[in-house]
Amino acid sequence: MGARLRVVLDQLVHVADADHAAAALDLAAGLVETAPSGCGVEAIVPSGSTVSIAGMADVRTLGLARRELAASWQMGLAPGVGGGLIHSASLMAPLVRHDRVHDNDQTTVTLWDLRAWAAPETLSKSTVVWQRGMLRRAVKHADAVVVPSHAVAERLAALSKLGDRIRVIPGAAPRALVVPLDASARRAALSLPARYIVLTGTASSLTAGFAAAAAVDADAVVLDAPEGSEPRLAELAAAAGLPESRAHIRGALPVEDRAAIFAGAAAFVATADETAWPWRVVEAMTLGVPVIAVASGVHRDVIADGGAVVDESEIPDAVADALGSGARRLSVLGADRSRSFSWAGSAERVWGLHADL
């Protein structure tokens, strides 16, 4: 009988992070599709969850809901989970003492970003405490910690004692990222104009993006803005020379709306120095949107030659090029680079990781 890889799917009912929830499902589907001959995939889920991924060998439903499960695992209590090969696409995992050598038990987890350490002010206090606590448990009990880029790996190595247990396996665009047939209607429902660039970043980094939009006479659409930040970001846009009426501040949106927005965008600008897997960067490249990103280790790792990675002061010139003579070139380069990332490829590397262990 072959190995069975047990995957934690904790956000089927209560979604704490939409990107992480989608990634877990996409990776699980990839693991099923790429399972070596004789091997299978089992889901570990909180109570009340329903798994709709075809091909799952089994589902272990635990007796606790997600919130209670998170608290239990944080304290090192994992009743009913069992052993075997366990992989989580987040830090949410039963990180307890186990015997890899004699019992063939393995537990691996994933850390998509380091905001709890690099920018704790962007998260709730409870989230910061939980993530830091779970990383401490991972240092003690995880057989490997997966991160999405070499830049994140370097920073994680500096703040933990994981040694050679840090492994790099990138993410990918959501499998559901397809331009919808009603893309124009979705953009109209979001009150978007005909000409705009898309921005992501923080309040302290978006000014360069707003200024770039003003310089090319385009509106700016901000994605993933924190709840309640619209007035402040609109003020920043005005201060950068972009009228508030031309700054369209949007929070977290479903993947269909994001695809519709990217389909109508002249360019995408990632203005922040990321310590996380850049979900929107990969989505933009996948849909052929010219990408400009502020220089950072993560952006260099992920974008490579698939876009313009520039200093903050160079963003306006890069946007002007992306909306002019460089539009076709950047679109083709980004789409080509995006093919380096797929959930099937990531799943194969997860299988390989557990085989190595």
N, C-alpha and C positions, 0 to 999 in steps of 0.2 A: 504493500500500500504506500502511495506517495505521500508527500508532505501536505499538510493543510495549513494555509496561511490565514490567520484570524485577524480581521480588520475592524477597528473601532469606528463605528458610525454613530456619533453621539448627537448630531444636529438634525435628525430626521423630523423631529417634532418642534423642538425649541431651537431656533436659529440664533446663535450668539454672534456669529460672523458669517455673512453670506458668502464671501469669497472662500473661506475655509470650508464651509459646508459643501459648496459646489465642488471644490477640489477633492474632498474626501469621496464624494460619490463618483466623480469622474475617474479618480485613481482606482477605486474599487472595481468599477466596470472594466478598466484596463487590466487589472490583475486577473479578473476572470478570463478575459480574452487572451491573455498572454501566459496563462498558467502552463507550466511544463507538463508533459504527458504524465498522467497518473496523479497530478496534484490538484488541489481544489482550494476554494476560498470560502471562508465562513465569516459572517458578520457578528459583531458583538454590539448590542444596542441597548439603550435604556428602556425602561418599561413604557408601554404605549406606542412603541415605534413599529412601523411597517416598512419592510425592505422590498423595493420593487425592481431591484437589479436582477436581470435574467442570468441564470447560471450559477447562482450562489449555492454552494453545497449544503449549507445549513445556516441557521440564525440562532444565536444564543441571546435570549431576551433576559435582561437582568431585572431584579426586583425593585430598583430605584429609578426615579425620573432623573433627567439630566442634571438638574441643579443639585439634588441630593447625592448623585453619583460623583459629581465634581468635588464636593466637599469630602465624601468618603475616600476617594482616591488621593486627595490632597493629604489626608491623614494616614495614608498607607493601608487603608482597609479595602480589600477587594474580594468580598465574599461572592461565591457563585461564578466567578470568571473562569477559573480553570487555567491550565498552563498551555504549553505549545508555542507556536510561532505567532507572536502578536505584533501587529504594526498599526500605528496610529498616524493619521495625516495631520496631527496637531500634538500638543502636549497632554491632551486628555487621554490618559492611559493608566492601566493598573501597574504603576511603578513600585513593585514590591520585590523582596528578596526572592531569587530563584536560582536554579542550578542549570546553567547552560551546558556544562560538560556532561553531567550524568543523566539529566532528565530531558535534554534537548529543548529546554525552555528558552525562548528569546523574547525580549521586548524592545521594540524600536519606536521612537517617537519623531515628530517633525516640528521644527521651529521655523515658521515662515518669516518672522520679523523680530527685531530686537527693540521695539519701541518701549517695552517695559523697562529697559535699561537706558536706552539712548534718548528717549523722549517720553518719560512717564507722564508728563503733563497732558499728553494727548489721549490718555486712557483713564478710565475710572480707577479710583484707589483700590477697589476690590479686585479688579482685573490685574493690576500691577502686582498686588500681593500674591494672587493665585499663580500667575505665570512665573514669578520669581521662586515661589515655593515649589512649583512643579519642576523647574529646572534643577533645583537642589536635589529633588528626588531622582531626576534623570541622571545627575552626576553620580549618585550612589548606585542606581539600579538599572539604568538603560544599557543595553548592549551596543546601541548606536543611536546617535541623534542626527537626523537628516536635516540639512539646511539647503536652500534653493540656489545658492551661488557661492563662489569662492570668497567673495568679499565678506559675506555674512559669516562664512566659516572662520575667516581670520579674526573677525571681531568677537565671535563666540569663544574662540580659543583663548582670547585675551581675558575674558571675564569668567571663565570656568576652568575646571580641571578635568576636562573630558579627554584630553590627549588625542590618540588616534581613533577615538570612537566617533569623531565628527565625519560625516559623509555628505557629499554634495550630490543631490538629485534635483534637477529643476522642475518647476511646475509647467503649466501650459495654459493656453486660452481655454475657456469653458467649451465643452462639446456643444453646448446650446448656442454658442456665439455664431449666429447666422443672420444676415440682414433680413428682417421680416418683410413680407410682401406689403404690409401697411406702414412701411418706414416713413413715408411722407406724412401720413395721418398722425403717426406717433410724434413726429417733430412738431407738427402743427398743434397737437394737444399740449405739448410742452412749451408752446409759444416761442419757438425758435425761428430766427430769421433765415434768409437764404444763404448768407455768407457769414461764417464764423470759424473760430479755432477753438479747440477743446483744451482746457487746462486742468491739471491736478497739482496739489501742493498744499502748503500751510499758509496761514495768514502772513507769516513773515517772508514767504518765498514767492507768493503769487504776484507781487507788484511787477516783477519783470515780465510776466506773461501778459498782464493787463497793458503794460506799456507797449509791448510788441503788437498786441491786437490794435491798439490805437494807431500805431505807426503805419499799419497796412490797411487801415480803415475797415477793420472787421470787428464783429461782435466777439465776445468771449463767453464760452459756456464752461462753468466750473463743475466738475463731477466730484462726488463724495465729500461735499462740504458738511462739516459737523452741524448738527441740529442747532438752530438759533444763531448761526454765524452769518446769515445773509446780510443784515444791515452793515456789519463791520466790513465784510468783503466788498460790498457795494461802495462803501466809503473809500476803501483802498483803491478800487478801480477808478473812481473819480479823481482821486489824488494823483493817479498815474496817467491821467489824461483821457481815460475812457469813461464817457458818461454812464451814470448808474443804469440808465435804461438799456444800455448795450452790454451790461454784465448780467448774465443769466446764471444765477447760483442754484445748483441742484444738489440734493443730498444723495443718499444711496438709491440707485435705480435698478430695476430688474434687468437681466441680461438682454432682453428683447429691446428695451428702450435704449440701452447703451449701444447696441448694434445699430439701431436706427440713427442715433446721434453721430456715431463714428462714420456712418455711411454718407452723411451730409457734411462732414467736417473738411475744411481745407488743410488743416494740420492739427497735430496733437503736441502739446508741450508739457513735459513733466518738470516742474520747477523746483522740486524739493530734493535734497540730498538724501536718497533713500537708505534706510537700514532694513528694508523689507523686499520681498519679491514684488516687482512692479507689475501688478495685475493689469492695469490699464495700458501700460506700455506694450505688453504682449498682445492685448486685444487690438490695439491700434495697428500694430504691425501686421497682425493676422488679416485684418480687413484692408490692408494696403493704404493706410493713412500715413502721410509723411510724419516722421517722429523727430522731435527735438527734445533733448533732455539735458538738464544741468549735469555737469561732470561729477561723477561719483563712482566708487568701486562697483556697486551693484549695477549701475547703468552701463558701465564699460563691459562688465561680464555678460549682461543680458543682450544689450543692443549690438555690441561689437561694431560691425560695419553696416548694420541695418538701419541707421539713422544718424542724426547729427548730435554728438555728445559734446557740449560746449560749456565754457564758463558762463556764469550768470550774465555778465556784461555783453556777451555775444548772442544772447537769445534773440533780441530784435532783428539783427542781421540774418540769423539763421531762419527765423520765421519768414522774413522777406524772401529769402532764397526758396524756401519750401512752397511759398505761394506763387513763385515765379518760375524761373528756368529750372530750378531743382525739383519741381513737383514730381515729375514722372520718375526721375532717378531715385528719389527717396522712397516713393511708393513701391517700386520694384525691389529695391534693396531690403525694405522692411518686410515685405511679403516673403521674400526669399529667406530672410533670417528667421522668420516665425516658424518655418518648417523644421527648424532645429528642435522645436519644443512640441511634444505630444504626450498625451496621457498614456498611450501604449508604450512609448519609449521610457517614460518615467516608471511605469509598472514593471517593465522588464528589468530595470535597474534595482527596483525593490526586491524582486525575486532573486536577483543576483546577490544583493546584500545579504539576504538571509542564507543563501547557499554558502557565501564566504564565511559567515559566522558559524 
